Amino acid sequence: MKKILLSLLTIIMVSVLAIGATRAVWSDEVPVDDITFGSGNADLAIGDAVGGPWSDSRGSGWWTGVNMAPGEELDTRFFWLKNESSATLDFQTYVRIENLTGNTGDFANYMELKFEWYKDGVGWDDTGWKSLASWRDTYSGWNSGKGWNMNVVGPGTNDPREYRAYLRLRADTPNEHQDKSLTFDVIFNGTQVTP
C-alpha cells in the first residue's frame, strides 16, 4: 500500500509541476507588416557631354552631313552613354542601324560608318569602317539582333562612357552616286551583364 501511495504521490507532484511550468511561460508577438520587394529598371541614356544632360533618345538632326564629296569624312560625333538604371547592374552596350532609307542600292556600299569607345585599362577600341549596307545586312543581326558588341557601362551616376561616331563617303565613290542621300537610325542597346 505504501508503494501505491508513493506512486500516486509521484504522479500528483509531476502533474502539479507540469501544470505550474506550463502556466509560468509567457509569450509576446511582434508583427512586421508591409514587407515590399520590387524590381528596378534598366535605363541607358545618351548625352552630348560627360555631364549630360541625359536623354533616352536623340531626335532627327543629331548628326547630319550634306554635299559630301568622295573621300570626305564628317566631323566626329562625340557622345556619352550612361547607365541610369535604378537597379544595380552593368550593361553590355551594342550598336546597330535600322530604317536605312533613301538611295539604299549600291550607294549604301560607299557610305561608311565607324564607332569608337574607351575600354578601361586598354584604351580606344572600334568597330572598324563598315559600309551602311554591311551594317544593315550583317551587323544589325549580330548578337541576337542587338548589334556590334561595344563596351560595359557600369551602374551609378558617375560612370558615363565616351563614344565617337565617324561617317565618310569612300574616295572611290563612282560618278553615278552624285546627289544621293541616305537616312538611318542608330540604336544603342544596353543589355544586363549576367551576374
One Martini backbone bead per residue (centre of mass of N, CA, C, O) as a GRO file, in nm:
protein
  195
    1MET     BB    1   0.056   0.065  -0.018
    2LYS     BB    2   0.296   0.248  -0.015
    3LYS     BB    3   0.353   0.227  -0.319
    4ILE     BB    4   0.091   0.354  -0.414
    5LEU     BB    5   0.120   0.624  -0.267
    6LEU     BB    6   0.391   0.699  -0.396
    7SER     BB    7   0.290   0.693  -0.690
    8LEU     BB    8   0.062   0.899  -0.652
    9LEU     BB    9   0.242   1.128  -0.551
   10THR     BB   10   0.419   1.146  -0.807
   11ILE     BB   11   0.193   1.211  -1.008
   12ILE     BB   12   0.099   1.472  -0.870
   13MET     BB   13   0.371   1.626  -0.883
   14VAL     BB   14   0.408   1.618  -1.187
   15SER     BB   15   0.144   1.764  -1.253
   16VAL     BB   16   0.202   2.024  -1.096
   17LEU     BB   17   0.462   2.094  -1.247
   18ALA     BB   18   0.343   2.103  -1.532
   19ILE     BB   19   0.132   2.321  -1.477
   20GLY     BB   20   0.328   2.532  -1.364
   21ALA     BB   21   0.514   2.548  -1.611
   22THR     BB   22   0.297   2.632  -1.817
   23ARG     BB   23   0.202   2.894  -1.659
   24ALA     BB   24   0.506   3.039  -1.668
   25VAL     BB   25   0.464   3.097  -1.973
   26TRP     BB   26   0.545   3.357  -2.179
   27SER     BB   27   0.423   3.583  -2.447
   28ASP     BB   28   0.504   3.737  -2.772
   29GLU     BB   29   0.446   3.975  -3.042
   30VAL     BB   30   0.593   4.084  -3.366
   31PRO     BB   31   0.498   4.268  -3.620
   32VAL     BB   32   0.564   4.262  -3.985
   33ASP     BB   33   0.475   4.494  -4.213
   34ASP     BB   34   0.488   4.561  -4.539
   35ILE     BB   35   0.658   4.384  -4.726
   36THR     BB   36   0.876   4.497  -4.994
   37PHE     BB   37   0.916   4.408  -5.337
   38GLY     BB   38   1.126   4.520  -5.618
   39SER     BB   39   1.196   4.618  -5.927
   40GLY     BB   40   1.392   4.751  -6.138
   41ASN     BB   41   1.574   4.920  -6.394
   42ALA     BB   42   1.656   4.981  -6.734
   43ASP     BB   43   1.885   5.265  -6.823
   44LEU     BB   44   1.978   5.417  -7.118
   45ALA     BB   45   2.183   5.703  -7.181
   46ILE     BB   46   2.224   6.016  -7.360
   47GLY     BB   47   2.507   6.241  -7.434
   48ASP     BB   48   2.707   6.533  -7.532
   49ALA     BB   49   2.826   6.509  -7.238
   50VAL     BB   50   2.959   6.404  -6.945
   51GLY     BB   51   2.722   6.595  -6.788
   52GLY     BB   52   2.529   6.633  -7.007
   53PRO     BB   53   2.239   6.588  -7.079
   54TRP     BB   54   1.999   6.333  -7.037
   55SER     BB   55   1.867   6.072  -7.260
   56ASP     BB   56   1.657   5.834  -7.443
   57SER     BB   57   1.703   6.034  -7.697
   58ARG     BB   58   1.745   6.129  -8.043
   59GLY     BB   59   1.675   6.328  -8.283
   60SER     BB   60   1.665   6.479  -8.550
   61GLY     BB   61   1.988   6.619  -8.627
   62TRP     BB   62   2.224   6.499  -8.459
   63TRP     BB   63   2.350   6.396  -8.752
   64THR     BB   64   2.480   6.573  -9.034
   65GLY     BB   65   2.528   6.545  -9.402
   66VAL     BB   66   2.618   6.752  -9.680
   67ASN     BB   67   2.781   6.760  -9.972
   68MET     BB   68   2.954   6.520 -10.017
   69ALA     BB   69   3.270   6.401 -10.095
   70PRO     BB   70   3.496   6.211 -10.199
   71GLY     BB   71   3.670   6.131  -9.894
   72GLU     BB   72   3.475   6.239  -9.692
   73GLU     BB   73   3.451   6.347  -9.346
   74LEU     BB   74   3.287   6.385  -9.085
   75ASP     BB   75   3.249   6.508  -8.806
   76THR     BB   76   3.294   6.412  -8.510
   77ARG     BB   77   3.082   6.222  -8.290
   78PHE     BB   78   3.021   6.299  -7.968
   79PHE     BB   79   2.945   6.070  -7.691
   80TRP     BB   80   2.737   5.949  -7.418
   81LEU     BB   81   2.700   5.672  -7.200
   82LYS     BB   82   2.446   5.587  -6.947
   83ASN     BB   83   2.372   5.437  -6.638
   84GLU     BB   84   2.022   5.481  -6.507
   85SER     BB   85   1.962   5.260  -6.329
   86SER     BB   86   1.799   5.142  -6.044
   87ALA     BB   87   1.955   4.906  -6.086
   88THR     BB   88   2.232   4.701  -6.006
   89LEU     BB   89   2.391   4.718  -6.322
   90ASP     BB   90   2.542   4.595  -6.604
   91PHE     BB   91   2.629   4.697  -6.932
   92GLN     BB   92   2.606   4.585  -7.253
   93THR     BB   93   2.701   4.734  -7.546
   94TYR     BB   94   2.526   4.819  -7.851
   95VAL     BB   95   2.524   4.844  -8.219
   96ARG     BB   96   2.288   4.971  -8.467
   97ILE     BB   97   2.094   4.973  -8.762
   98GLU     BB   98   1.801   5.143  -8.890
   99ASN     BB   99   1.609   5.256  -9.139
  100LEU     BB  100   1.724   5.235  -9.427
  101THR     BB  101   1.705   5.512  -9.649
  102GLY     BB  102   1.678   5.577  -9.989
  103ASN     BB  103   1.975   5.520 -10.166
  104THR     BB  104   2.016   5.177 -10.098
  105GLY     BB  105   2.179   5.058 -10.286
  106ASP     BB  106   2.499   5.099 -10.380
  107PHE     BB  107   2.548   5.354 -10.201
  108ALA     BB  108   2.565   5.191  -9.922
  109ASN     BB  109   2.869   5.095  -9.996
  110TYR     BB  110   3.003   5.408  -9.963
  111MET     BB  111   2.891   5.439  -9.686
  112GLU     BB  112   3.064   5.493  -9.375
  113LEU     BB  113   3.087   5.336  -9.045
  114LYS     BB  114   3.213   5.434  -8.711
  115PHE     BB  115   3.310   5.314  -8.383
  116GLU     BB  116   3.409   5.439  -8.060
  117TRP     BB  117   3.572   5.325  -7.747
  118TYR     BB  118   3.639   5.316  -7.403
  119LYS     BB  119   3.867   5.098  -7.239
  120ASP     BB  120   3.956   4.991  -6.957
  121GLY     BB  121   4.308   4.953  -6.965
  122VAL     BB  122   4.332   4.979  -7.303
  123GLY     BB  123   4.153   5.185  -7.465
  124TRP     BB  124   4.086   5.221  -7.784
  125ASP     BB  125   3.803   5.111  -7.971
  126ASP     BB  126   3.659   4.943  -8.272
  127THR     BB  127   3.469   4.850  -8.563
  128GLY     BB  128   3.532   4.973  -8.804
  129TRP     BB  129   3.482   5.006  -9.129
  130LYS     BB  130   3.136   5.023  -9.245
  131SER     BB  131   2.895   4.979  -9.436
  132LEU     BB  132   2.565   5.038  -9.443
  133ALA     BB  133   2.500   4.767  -9.572
  134SER     BB  134   2.648   4.600  -9.356
  135TRP     BB  135   2.497   4.696  -9.112
  136ARG     BB  136   2.221   4.603  -9.215
  137ASP     BB  137   2.293   4.292  -9.307
  138THR     BB  138   2.483   4.205  -9.050
  139TYR     BB  139   2.504   4.375  -8.766
  140SER     BB  140   2.194   4.379  -8.693
  141GLY     BB  141   2.208   4.046  -8.635
  142TRP     BB  142   2.381   4.052  -8.411
  143ASN     BB  143   2.338   3.933  -8.111
  144SER     BB  144   2.027   3.894  -8.141
  145GLY     BB  145   1.998   4.203  -8.271
  146LYS     BB  146   2.191   4.411  -8.110
  147GLY     BB  147   2.485   4.398  -8.239
  148TRP     BB  148   2.765   4.560  -8.169
  149ASN     BB  149   3.011   4.494  -7.950
  150MET     BB  150   3.133   4.696  -7.694
  151ASN     BB  151   3.063   4.809  -7.380
  152VAL     BB  152   3.088   4.857  -7.036
  153VAL     BB  153   2.830   4.989  -6.821
  154GLY     BB  154   2.802   5.106  -6.526
  155PRO     BB  155   2.674   5.193  -6.242
  156GLY     BB  156   2.575   5.505  -6.200
  157THR     BB  157   2.637   5.858  -6.216
  158ASN     BB  158   2.981   5.823  -6.254
  159ASP     BB  159   2.966   5.628  -6.552
  160PRO     BB  160   3.035   5.757  -6.816
  161ARG     BB  161   3.078   5.689  -7.170
  162GLU     BB  162   3.284   5.727  -7.437
  163TYR     BB  163   3.201   5.818  -7.777
  164ARG     BB  164   3.240   5.759  -8.140
  165ALA     BB  165   3.153   5.898  -8.463
  166TYR     BB  166   3.178   5.793  -8.812
  167LEU     BB  167   3.156   5.946  -9.148
  168ARG     BB  168   3.192   5.829  -9.495
  169LEU     BB  169   3.301   5.886  -9.826
  170ARG     BB  170   3.433   5.718 -10.044
  171ALA     BB  171   3.686   5.775 -10.278
  172ASP     BB  172   3.548   5.547 -10.494
  173THR     BB  173   3.303   5.702 -10.573
  174PRO     BB  174   3.095   5.711 -10.815
  175ASN     BB  175   2.941   5.933 -11.027
  176GLU     BB  176   2.638   5.809 -10.995
  177HIS     BB  177   2.643   5.926 -10.670
  178GLN     BB  178   2.517   6.180 -10.715
  179ASP     BB  179   2.266   6.312 -10.535
  180LYS     BB  180   2.260   6.137 -10.274
  181SER     BB  181   2.072   5.962 -10.005
  182LEU     BB  182   2.067   5.890  -9.646
  183THR     BB  183   1.878   5.718  -9.388
  184PHE     BB  184   1.920   5.660  -9.027
  185ASP     BB  185   1.930   5.454  -8.739
  186VAL     BB  186   2.061   5.455  -8.413
  187ILE     BB  187   2.121   5.175  -8.193
  188PHE     BB  188   2.137   5.152  -7.844
  189ASN     BB  189   2.228   4.872  -7.641
  190GLY     BB  190   2.136   4.759  -7.311
  191THR     BB  191   2.271   4.468  -7.152
  192GLN     BB  192   2.274   4.267  -6.911
  193VAL     BB  193   2.506   4.144  -6.708
  194THR     BB  194   2.568   3.845  -6.604
  195PRO     BB  195   2.620   3.746  -6.270
   0.00000   0.00000   0.00000
